[in-house]
Amino acid sequence: MTITSTQILTSALREIGALGVTDTLTDANVASECLTRLNGFLNGLNAKGAVFPNVALALGDTIPISDEHEDDLRLSMAWRLCPLFGKTPDGMALAQMMKSERRFVAAHTTTHPSTVDATLLNMPSQRRMYR
């Protein structure tokens, strides 16, 4: 299943109680600010060491993530949108939101293999002395 920016933002706003279960994201100013924060979060992943393509999503655009990361992105965005609506998550909700952001960043982070110089392996500090 592919998820759109509107679906992520709507479910994130429902998560923090800014939208009711049957409400939709209809206010243009709120939608614009939420979308700006979503784009900022996704584009800011590169600064955190993650490898994520730069995006400029519009409402309704498909987000380039796999299905298994949808919940993590939803909770991460819920955490990012809390200040916009004067919400303060606490306890387990806060822990889940923070953990989901770390999982999302970790899922998009790759490590590059480092080369090892052969001379480093033969330094005196690496040799064992047998007596």
Secondary structure, 3 states (H helix, E strand, C coil): CCCEHHHHHHHHHHHCCCCCCCCCCCCHHHHHHHHHHHHHHHHHHHHHCECCCCCCCCCCCECCCCHHHHHHHHHHHHHHHCHHHCCCCCHHHHHHHHHHHHHHHHHCECCCCCCCCHHHHCCHHHCCCCC
